[in-house]
């Protein structure tokens, strides 16, 4: 049944879903299934496989909840065959909980107290709405505790109110009303004007809930959580009561009036708050999912940013009073040298700083200079660009987001126990230029600065989504087995922290790996982990050239047979395009290997171990703009996209304060998703629309 439901929801065939779930249950990872089990899944991509996994997990949770509900009702002795059959056919969580509500163990309510006083028969009489004299009928239910008819009728109405609240039709009708017509409103909490200044837009705010964009909803809820805003979610009350009256008020007599009163009480006291909580949670979860989706998309773009590659880098963490920390790294990112220069105020030791940088570039044969984009970045960039070196040296400004988090982390302390945080931060800046992916995996993704309300969403769900994105990026690029850090290896399919550490330990004890097969000698790395990880690991100088490719070891025999059939070596196949064109793939199709895998193999032979990331591009800010005070409306400036949200993109134009290109200013057309127009770290040209120096806000446009 679960497979059929997922198939209807996704449009993916039941067979593909069944096979995918089977692979997942066997411990296969999403990257592995997507890359190496295309014949089994019908070439499903990572997104489709992740969707299947998520829906399968949720439906299994629902199935477990159903079993708990059935057991609870059975223990109460109220589980009829009809009720059991009904519950077993439900796959909607709200509907399941609605059916369970009357049987759900609850604290003592006004209705349960009234039932204990023997007033349930009276409630039944009133609910039928045939009794024309409710007060007269109520006298039969008076006793030592129920002293008058008013108390008896009140108790009966309390029971009816609970019936209304637990009625499936009522809950579904009010739920639909909330989802379609509820208004979310917020007002300022008295006395919090100054503290809540950043929420000024929501001091007296209202909007249809279903039209409230995710970023706005999360902002309002954050203000509520901080005790600065009072928030309400509700549809028109008269409309809600009208719907309920149509369901329950069947006449126009005295009993009907009693029912009408009970219905109004049910809505105001029970139903509205219950459905408000449920619908608010639904829309909040939807907003959180959207925020997580935005964060994950940004993170992916950041992780897959173009690398400089294995070049010798001089990295600078700029500063004024404490100076600029300078480090020199070799082509593998190893720290060779560090010191501090003071080219800026208050020291202004420019001459000595020039001399030191020139000497370092010459001594360590530096190919590129990386400058952090924090404090004193523009001044340091200008200082470096004024220099004339004996060789061509590229200069890049690199994002520092998260570098301070890394430099103070246990990871950084383990890597550089003898150096302080400033040296570690500078090293991180340099390594980010060389390989953003390899360096950024060491930092908690939430600290990288490319999210939207990341601290307001479900942290467990956020971590799972970001970890999946990191894993996908690492495996799509591939990892150099003999140089990768433990942190990078951790994200390789089938490994994890312990096996990653074991690989590093083995490498330190036995030296570089000479082949993928040698992985099987690593402690606790068995056949399954080898199967899942080997294809994503590269060995650059391996004797077998396939060990430096994405061809999985399980397919080596296919390539070897291709080479044998053509009377050449595997190395010849890789280097000779004419030979590859002679391969007749149909000859190698078997019951386990089909055309998808064979096409992947041939594509990999063309460019073994190729990096899917694009080539790094040179960028330079406008030399005429250094601070926000230099900006004027109408200016056209080069910029770099630093963050993308649902409401637009933030662009660094070199003034230490990113400007916002609102979604309405991204293009000369309607844009529903900023990712359609811009990508993270994209080089763009923007026009300054408005500058609010006091609030440090810059409005930009990419139109025209």
DACOR-V290732 format. One record per helix or strand of 3 or more residues. SS is the DSSP state (h for helix, s for strand). FROM is the first residue (numbers start at 1). LEN is the number of residues. If there is no record, write none. Layout:
ss={SS | SS}
from={FROM | FROM}
len={LEN | LEN}
//
This chain:
ss={h | h | h | h | h | h | h | h | h | h | h | h | s | h | s | h | h | s | h | h | s | s | s | h | s | h | s | h | h | h | h | h | h | h | h | h | h | h | h | h | h | h | h | h | s | s | s | h | h | s | s}
from={2 | 14 | 30 | 38 | 46 | 81 | 93 | 110 | 120 | 134 | 149 | 168 | 183 | 197 | 204 | 209 | 214 | 229 | 237 | 254 | 313 | 324 | 335 | 350 | 368 | 377 | 394 | 403 | 410 | 421 | 436 | 445 | 459 | 486 | 497 | 516 | 527 | 545 | 553 | 570 | 577 | 585 | 595 | 628 | 636 | 648 | 659 | 663 | 674 | 683 | 697}
len={9 | 12 | 7 | 4 | 30 | 8 | 11 | 7 | 9 | 8 | 18 | 14 | 6 | 6 | 5 | 3 | 12 | 6 | 12 | 50 | 5 | 6 | 7 | 14 | 5 | 9 | 5 | 5 | 6 | 14 | 5 | 3 | 19 | 5 | 14 | 6 | 10 | 4 | 13 | 6 | 5 | 4 | 12 | 3 | 10 | 5 | 4 | 3 | 3 | 10 | 5}
//
